[in-house]
Amino acid sequence: MNVNIQTVHFDADMKLLTYIEKKISKLSQYHDRITKVDVFLKLDNVVHTIKDKVAEIKVSIPRHEFFAKHSSKSFEESFDSALDSLITQIKRQKEKQAA
């Protein structure tokens, strides 16, 4: 599994990167053929003073791609929500293939 973490308009600290990598490593228990995971972390400046932290995750498996995007006040929270959404998508896809 190839993991690619990109930050847009800021530099992520090691703690955040380690947190993300640890969580992504658990994805393999939901699908054994994950080839690539792209994580994008962005600061979304929609309202003038409030900066939302946006996490986008794209998971590639043969013949399928899963994508989730979530924003909140912290990157960890955004990432967790997006990851939960992805896990649901992956489970749903596996159920379709099994049926």
N, C-alpha and C positions, 0 to 999 in steps of 0.2 A: 504494500500500500504506500503510495507516494503522497506525502502530506506537504502542502504549500500554504504558508501563512503570509498574507500580505497586509500591511498597514498603510492606510491612506492619510496623509497629512499629519502623521505623528509617528513616534517610535515607541513600540510596545516594550515594556520591561520584561525581564527574564521570567518573573513570577507568572505573568499573564501567559506568556508563550508556553511555559511548562504546564500550566493548568490546561490549556487548550490541547496540547499534545497528549496529555494523560487521558483526557476525555475522549479524544478521537480514537485512541488505541482500543477503546472499548467497543467501537463500532463493528469491529470484525466479528463479534459474537452475534450480531444480527444478520450479517451477510458475509459469506466467506470469499466472495469474489470481488471485493472492492478494490479498484485499481488506483483511484486517485481521489484525494480530498483537497478542495481549495477552500480556504477560509479568508474572508476579507473583513477587516475591521476598519470602520470609518467613523469619523466625527461628523454627525449630521447637524448642520447649523441652520435649521429651518426658522426658528424664532430667534430674534436678534441676540438674546443673552443666554438662552438655555441651549446647551449642547447635548444632543442625544448621542449615545453610543450605539452604533449599528453593527450587527454581526451578520454576515452572509456566509452560508456554507453550501458548497456544491459537492455532491458525492457522485462519482462515476463508477458504474459497474458495466460489464459488457451489455450492450444494447439498451441501457437505461441511464438516465441522469436524474438525480434528486436535488432539489434546491429549496433552501429555506432562508428567510430573512427576518430578523427581529431587531427592534430597537428598545432601549430602556436607559436608565440612568447609569448603569455600569456595564462594562464589556462582558463580565462573567455572567450576569443575568441575561443579557442579550444572547450570548453564545449558548447558554443552557436552554433557553426557550427555542432557539433555532434548532439545536441538536435534538430536543424532544420531538419537534415537528418532523425532522428528518427520520428519526427512528420509527415514528408512526407510518411515514410514507414507505419505508423499507419493509416493515412488517406487512403492510397492506399488499405490496407488490409480491412478496413471497407467498402470501395466501392465495393471490390470483394465480401464480405459477403452479401451486400445489393442486389447485382445483381443476 
